[in-house]
Amino acid sequence: MSSESSEDLFRYLEQTRELFGDELYHRPPESFVSDSGDQSFESGQYTSANLDKYREEIQSCQKCLLGETRQKFVFGVGDPHANLMLIGEAPGAEEDKLGEPFVGRAGKLLDKILAAIGRSREKDVFICNVLKCRPPKNRDPLPSEVELCESYLIHQIHLIKPKLIVALGRVAGKTLLKVEEPLKAMRGKLHDYHGTPLIVTYHPAALLRNSGFKPPTWEDFKWIRSILEGEQ
Ligand code: URA
């Protein structure tokens, strides 16, 4: 078995354990992980095994009320096989209008940070949010919205298979890690999100508000680069 297939099998077993506990739940394995196939098995449902097809499958979502107020569903953008996945909390007004994450002022700053580590949103990076639709007045995601939307994110991660996830800001960090902690407590640690290493750093909008956050953010991104380049 190749190391990629054993990694997939390991993730499948981890997900199975999360869903069903220690009892082994058996499903035909050939449809689960194959990128060449059309479908895979995730969270009790068959879903597309290709990122573009997956977008088509979920972009008309009406599972929560945000489906009624959004202008555009913001699936995410970037390299479908990226090693680095950046996750914000939810689309803002500009993102809602254009259907792309991080396109406002904070997004422009994020592009500069990525350029400083030799990447871009097209090059080995995938950017998305925990929620795919904008909460009214940019309020924080509600737990009920996260509960309904998170399986989309988990399936995106399953398809992209990033080496590292970076949660942008306290809200994204605490929502993914299911903790109530300040950013400082989550920063500087290698966490785990469904089998993928995860780091929490400042949200680029916070850097626009307080430039004092820029040096520690740069320290985080140097660490991120070293992880991606296999130096640790
Ligand atoms: N802030 C976020 O968390 N996500 C976006 O897409 C834009 C701003």
Residues whose N, C-alpha, C, O or C-beta is under 5 A from the ligand:
A	BS01	URA	G88 E89 A90 P91 G92 E95 P101 F102 N129
